[in-house]
């Protein structure tokens, strides 16, 4: 059952990243923030074995990093 949750988490994060990239009205900094949050969320989920806290924490850290890179 845990493997199923991991795949669902990865699928959801992939969907979030792909839908965020498709927003043409976003500035470059906004896009970098969204991409960073998506990548960070996936990385957090992978590193913590699909933990919700790890996914949210990774998304938060990734969003901050993406935002700062976009300056």
Helices and strands as residue ranges (DSSP letters): H 2-21, H 28-47, H 52-69
